[in-house]
Amino acid sequence: MTAGQYFLRLYRELSIEEGYDWPVITPEQWSEAGSSWNVFPNSIILPGQGSAFWYRSRPIDDDPNKCLFEIFSLDQVPVADYDKKREFEPQYFDDYRDADLGQVFSQDFANMKEVTVGMHSPSFDGHRLSEEQEMTIWNHHRVADRFIFTD
């Protein structure tokens, strides 16, 4: 058994123990579903079994260097809680550093400024995407270009 197979088995066992409905998903189904869905024009969904992150960016006025960046966390609920209403209060922050986003998000957001500066440097002539793992990004931009630049 591979480490990945062991992880999925353990994850499934713990989830069932906690009361979640947990259908068996084969590695082939996981592979076919993918791990990053780009939804035109401005969303990315990172699905997982039992949860997903959804990122959406929207422009602020006509400034290409600013955006409203939203993170949605979608979580499965235990079977026993299907009929319970869940209370949720959205949170808004003018500065990501005021939010408790955890280590990974905080590091990613801290890097965004440097990435933007690098993309505006005279030596930046465009990004290069992996032909294996990033074709969904390429396709997302291809569709956006067709939408934006077609009369």
Buried (B, 14 or more C-beta within 10 A) or exposed (E): EEEEEEEBEEBBEEBEEEEBEBEEEEEEEBEEEEEBBBEEEBBBBEBEBBEBBBBBEEEEEEEEEEEEEBBEEEEBEEEEEEEEEEEEEEEEEEEBEEBEBEEEBBEEBEEEEEEEEEEEEEEEEEEEEEEEEBEBBEEBEEEBEEEEEEE
